[in-house]
Amino acid sequence: MPSMKPMLKRGIWIVNTLGFALFLFWLASMSDRQLLREQDGILYFLPCVPFLFVFVLLLEPKPRKPSAPPPGGNGGSGGGEPDGSSRP
C-alpha cells in the first residue's frame, strides 16, 4: 500500500488535532452540567472516538520482518525422511 504524501498527512494531522482540541474545549466549557456524574454523560464523549481513530490511522505501520524458513531444512517436501520418502 503506498504511503500518504507528507504534506497531506501533516494537514490531516493538524485539522484532526484542532478539531479534537476544540471539541474537548467545548466539553470543558459546559460547566453547568456534571457530565461524568450523569447517566447519559458518556454520550458526550462518544465523538472522541472518530478523532482517536484518525490518529491511529495516521501512524506509520511497523515494517514486517522476513519470514524464516521452516525448521528441518527439507523445504517442506513432506515425509519423515531427509529424502522426502516416508517409511511405514
C-alpha positions in Angstrom: 0.0 0.0 0.0 1.5 3.4 -1.0 2.2 5.8 1.8 0.4 9.1 2.1 2.1 12.3 0.9 3.8 14.0 3.9 2.1 17.4 3.3 -1.4 15.8 3.1 -0.7 13.7 6.2 0.5 16.8 8.1 -2.6 18.7 7.1 -4.9 15.9 8.2 -3.0 15.6 11.5 -3.3 19.4 12.1 -7.0 19.6 11.3 -7.8 16.5 13.4 -5.8 17.9 16.3 -7.5 21.3 16.1 -10.9 19.6 15.9 -10.2 17.3 18.8 -8.9 20.2 20.9 -11.9 22.4 20.1 -14.3 19.6 21.0 -12.6 19.0 24.3 -12.7 22.7 25.0 -16.4 22.7 24.2 -16.9 19.8 26.7 -14.9 21.7 29.3 -17.0 24.8 28.8 -20.2 23.0 29.7 -19.7 23.9 33.3 -23.5 24.0 34.1 -23.7 20.2 33.7 -21.8 17.5 35.5 -21.2 15.1 32.6 -19.3 12.4 34.5 -22.0 12.2 37.2 -24.9 11.9 34.8 -26.1 8.6 33.4 -26.1 9.9 29.8 -22.9 11.8 30.2 -20.9 9.3 28.3 -22.8 10.2 25.2 -21.0 13.5 25.1 -17.6 11.7 24.9 -18.6 9.4 22.0 -17.5 11.9 19.4 -13.9 11.5 20.7 -13.8 8.0 19.1 -13.5 9.2 15.4 -10.7 11.6 16.4 -8.8 8.8 18.0 -9.5 6.5 15.1 -8.0 9.1 12.6 -4.9 9.4 14.9 -4.4 5.6 14.8 -4.8 5.5 11.0 -2.1 8.2 10.6 0.5 6.2 12.5 3.2 4.6 10.3 3.0 0.8 10.2 5.9 -1.2 11.5 7.9 -2.9 8.8 7.4 -6.6 8.6 10.3 -9.0 9.3 11.1 -11.5 6.6 9.6 -14.9 7.4 12.1 -17.5 8.5 12.4 -20.8 6.6 10.7 -23.8 8.2 12.8 -25.8 10.7 14.3 -29.0 9.5 15.8 -27.7 6.2 13.8 -30.0 4.0 11.8 -27.1 2.5 8.5 -28.6 3.4 8.8 -31.6 1.0 6.8 -33.8 3.3 7.6 -37.2 4.7 9.7 -38.0 7.7 13.0 -38.8 6.0 15.5 -36.3 4.6 15.0 -37.5 1.0 11.2 -36.9 1.2 10.2 -40.6 1.5 8.3 -42.0 4.4 8.8 -45.4 6.0 5.9 -47.5 7.3 
